């Protein structure tokens, strides 16, 4: 994977802004963390060799205006996952990962 990086002072290294884990079975799942505090990251995802072809994509996104926002007893749903149906273009999907977000993408056949 290639993409934007940030300088980690703790590790004295450039680390990817997007941290990605994937699994494949009947559906393909991508778990993506955008570690950037300032920027959304738009990415094109390409899946090749999937038979049958992918038919739909769904995203569950967890984010807030600030990384300091939290749920509490007065507002327990202040931060909640938002489900979005996405458009696939053949084997490609373009998605904009919001700043400081956790996103689960499901690509279904």
Protein Blocks (a to p, Z undefined) as FASTA:
>chain_A
ZZdddddfklopacdfbdcdddddfbccdddddfbfkbccddddddehiacddfbdcddd
dddfbfkbccdfklmmlpccdddddddehjaccddddehiaddddddZZ
